[in-house]
Amino acid sequence: MTPEVGKNEQIPIVKYAYWNEYGIGVPERPFMRSAFDVGLPLISKKAIEVGRAIAVPRVLTSTAVKAKLTSLGVFMEKMIIGRIGTAIEWAEPLAPYTVRKKGHPRPLVETGALVSAIASKVVPAASIDRSKQ
């Protein structure tokens, strides 16, 4: 998630996502965790495919490795976005007041900012600050 602000809101989208994922002040609607849980067989298959593509060749450029890992990230982005799109089927329904305010009953959908913020990025392991983990 990127810390962008939704169109009609003053709340950074990363906070909105966190609150919905873990149910902080709103019913829990775990779109990221459930995308992983529901998609685990497909994610595992894709991860194995990417791992083999990286490990098997004798000579593989860093650009090729990054491209393979990026494909895994994009795959996960699609899984998460798909889960948001089907939230009306699995998430706790919106309160009647919220439905009236938004004009529709779809959880996790208001301005499109959440879906637009779903992104992955491949970074070198050496660039990760592990002191903040």
C-alpha positions in Angstrom: 0.0 0.0 0.0 1.2 3.5 -0.7 0.4 6.2 1.8 -1.8 8.2 -0.5 -4.9 10.1 0.5 -8.3 9.0 -0.8 -10.1 11.5 -3.1 -12.7 12.7 -0.5 -10.9 11.8 2.6 -8.2 13.2 4.9 -7.1 9.7 6.1 -4.0 8.2 4.5 -5.0 5.1 2.5 -2.5 3.0 4.4 -4.4 3.7 7.7 -7.7 3.0 6.1 -6.4 -0.3 4.8 -4.9 -1.2 8.2 -8.1 -0.4 10.1 -10.2 -2.5 7.7 -7.7 -5.4 7.7 -7.6 -5.7 11.5 -11.0 -4.2 12.4 -9.8 -1.1 14.2 -12.9 1.1 14.7 -14.7 -0.8 12.0 -15.7 -4.4 11.4 -12.7 -6.6 10.4 -12.5 -7.0 6.7 -9.1 -8.8 6.1 -8.7 -8.4 2.4 -5.0 -9.0 2.4 -4.9 -11.9 4.7 -7.9 -13.6 3.2 -6.5 -13.1 -0.3 -3.4 -15.0 0.8 -5.5 -17.7 2.7 -8.0 -18.3 -0.1 -5.3 -18.1 -2.9 -2.6 -20.1 -1.1 -2.7 -23.0 -3.6 -2.3 -20.7 -6.6 0.2 -18.5 -4.8 2.3 -21.6 -3.9 2.2 -22.8 -7.5 3.3 -19.4 -8.8 6.1 -19.0 -6.2 7.4 -22.5 -7.1 7.3 -21.6 -10.8 9.2 -18.3 -10.1 11.7 -20.0 -7.8 12.4 -22.7 -10.4 12.8 -20.1 -13.1 15.4 -18.3 -11.0 17.2 -21.3 -9.6 17.5 -23.6 -12.7 19.3 -21.5 -15.3 23.1 -21.4 -14.9 23.3 -17.8 -15.9 20.6 -15.4 -15.0 21.0 -11.6 -14.9 19.8 -9.5 -12.0 17.3 -7.9 -14.4 15.8 -11.3 -15.2 15.6 -12.2 -11.5 13.9 -8.9 -10.8 11.4 -9.5 -13.6 10.5 -13.0 -12.3 10.0 -11.7 -8.7 8.0 -8.7 -10.1 5.7 -11.2 -11.8 5.1 -12.8 -8.4 4.3 -9.4 -6.9 1.9 -8.5 -9.7 0.2 -11.9 -9.2 -0.3 -11.1 -5.5 -1.6 -7.6 -6.4 -4.3 -9.2 -8.6 -5.2 -11.6 -5.8 -5.7 -8.8 -3.3 -7.6 -6.6 -5.7 -9.8 -9.5 -6.6 -10.5 -10.1 -2.9 -11.5 -6.4 -2.5 -13.8 -6.8 -5.5 -15.6 -9.7 -3.9 -15.8 -8.3 -0.4 -19.6 -8.0 -0.6 -19.7 -11.9 -0.7 -17.4 -12.5 2.3 -17.0 -9.4 4.4 -19.3 -8.2 7.2 -22.0 -6.1 5.5 -21.9 -2.3 5.8 -24.1 -0.6 8.4 -27.4 0.8 6.9 -26.1 4.3 7.6 -22.9 3.6 5.7 -24.8 2.2 2.7 -27.0 5.3 2.6 -23.9 7.6 2.9 -21.9 5.7 0.2 -24.9 5.0 -2.1 -24.0 1.3 -2.4 -23.5 -1.8 -0.2 -19.9 -2.8 -1.3 -17.4 -2.9 1.6 -13.9 -1.6 0.9 -15.0 0.4 -2.1 -15.6 4.1 -2.0 -13.3 6.3 -4.0 -11.2 3.6 -5.7 -8.1 4.8 -3.7 -7.7 1.5 -1.9 -7.5 -0.6 -5.1 -5.3 2.0 -6.8 -2.9 1.8 -3.9 -2.3 -1.9 -4.1 1.3 -2.2 -5.3 4.3 -4.4 -5.0 8.0 -3.6 -5.4 11.1 -5.8 -5.6 14.0 -4.4 -3.6 17.5 -5.7 -2.9 17.7 -7.5 0.4 20.6 -5.3 1.4 18.4 -2.2 1.2 15.9 -3.5 3.8 16.3 -1.8 7.2 15.7 -4.8 9.5 16.0 -2.7 12.7 12.4 -1.5 12.1 11.0 -5.0 11.9 
